[in-house]
Amino acid sequence: MEDILKEIQKLVLGVLNAQKLATVIYGNVISVGPLEVQIDQKLTLKEKQLKLTRAVMDYEVEMSVNGGAKQKAKVFNGLITGDKVTMIRVHGGQQYLIIDKEVI
């Protein structure tokens, strides 16, 4: 009975590993127009494979200073060539979500 349980456990682990569940990946931005991120010497991700969070994009916010009138301000957080980024590989490994960049 113990042998059967061990075999079932091996099968389940094999299936889970084959599914390529979400994983944290690190890469370097090598181009921003179009966006490309190099993970290692053999793998470069293209723009269609990448999704961005607000943490790595330029965006506008509405704010007031010291209770004054509301005004729009632009936050410059966009990626530039050379940025080191932290990504999550989405289930299946075809899409990557860039969640942050390394602050230098």
C-alpha positions as CSV (number, residue, x, y, z in Angstrom):
1,M,0.0,0.0,0.0
2,E,2.8,2.4,0.8
3,D,4.4,1.8,-2.6
4,I,1.1,2.7,-4.3
5,L,0.9,6.0,-2.3
6,K,4.5,6.9,-3.3
7,E,3.7,6.2,-7.0
8,I,0.6,8.4,-6.8
9,Q,2.6,11.1,-5.1
10,K,5.2,11.0,-7.9
11,L,2.5,11.2,-10.6
12,V,0.9,14.2,-8.9
13,L,4.2,16.0,-8.6
14,G,5.0,15.2,-12.3
15,V,1.6,16.7,-13.4
16,L,2.1,19.8,-11.3
17,N,5.6,20.3,-12.7
18,A,4.4,19.9,-16.2
19,Q,1.7,22.6,-15.7
20,K,4.3,25.3,-15.2
21,L,2.5,27.0,-12.4
22,A,3.3,30.7,-11.7
23,T,6.9,31.4,-11.0
24,V,9.0,34.5,-10.1
25,I,11.4,35.4,-13.0
26,Y,14.0,38.1,-13.3
27,G,15.1,39.8,-16.5
28,N,16.7,42.8,-18.1
29,V,14.9,45.3,-20.4
30,I,16.9,45.4,-23.7
31,S,14.4,47.5,-25.7
32,V,11.4,49.7,-24.9
33,G,10.1,50.3,-28.4
34,P,9.0,47.5,-28.9
35,L,9.4,46.2,-25.3
36,E,11.7,43.3,-25.0
37,V,13.0,41.6,-21.8
38,Q,15.9,39.2,-21.8
39,I,15.7,36.4,-19.2
40,D,18.8,34.6,-20.1
41,Q,21.1,34.2,-23.1
42,K,18.6,31.9,-24.9
43,L,15.3,33.5,-24.1
44,T,14.1,37.1,-24.9
45,L,10.5,37.9,-24.3
46,K,8.6,40.0,-26.9
47,E,6.0,42.7,-26.2
48,K,3.1,40.5,-26.9
49,Q,4.2,38.1,-24.1
50,L,4.5,40.9,-21.5
51,K,1.9,42.5,-19.3
52,L,2.7,45.6,-17.2
53,T,1.5,46.8,-13.8
54,R,1.3,50.5,-12.8
55,A,4.5,50.1,-10.9
56,V,6.4,50.0,-14.3
57,M,4.3,52.5,-16.3
58,D,4.0,56.3,-16.6
59,Y,0.6,57.3,-15.4
60,E,-1.4,60.4,-14.2
61,V,-2.9,60.9,-10.8
62,E,-5.2,63.6,-9.5
63,M,-3.9,65.2,-6.3
64,S,-4.0,68.3,-4.1
65,V,-1.1,69.9,-2.1
66,N,-1.9,71.2,1.4
67,G,-5.7,71.0,0.7
68,G,-5.5,73.2,-2.4
69,A,-7.2,72.7,-5.7
70,K,-7.0,69.3,-7.3
71,Q,-4.5,69.1,-10.1
72,K,-3.2,66.3,-12.3
73,A,0.4,65.1,-12.0
74,K,2.3,62.6,-14.1
75,V,4.3,59.9,-12.4
76,F,7.3,58.8,-14.6
77,N,7.7,55.2,-13.7
78,G,8.1,53.7,-17.2
79,L,10.7,51.1,-18.1
80,I,13.9,52.1,-19.8
81,T,16.6,50.1,-21.5
82,G,18.8,48.5,-18.8
83,D,16.2,48.2,-16.1
84,K,16.2,45.0,-14.1
85,V,12.7,43.7,-13.7
86,T,10.9,41.2,-11.5
87,M,8.2,39.2,-13.3
88,I,5.7,36.5,-12.6
89,R,5.4,33.8,-15.2
90,V,1.7,33.1,-15.7
91,H,0.4,29.5,-15.6
92,G,1.5,27.8,-18.8
93,G,4.6,30.0,-19.4
94,Q,3.3,32.0,-22.4
95,Q,2.6,35.3,-20.6
96,Y,4.7,37.3,-18.1
97,L,3.5,40.0,-15.7
98,I,6.2,42.6,-15.0
99,I,5.5,43.6,-11.4
100,D,8.4,45.8,-10.4
101,K,11.8,47.0,-11.3
102,E,15.0,47.1,-9.3
103,V,15.8,50.5,-7.8
104,I,19.4,51.5,-8.4
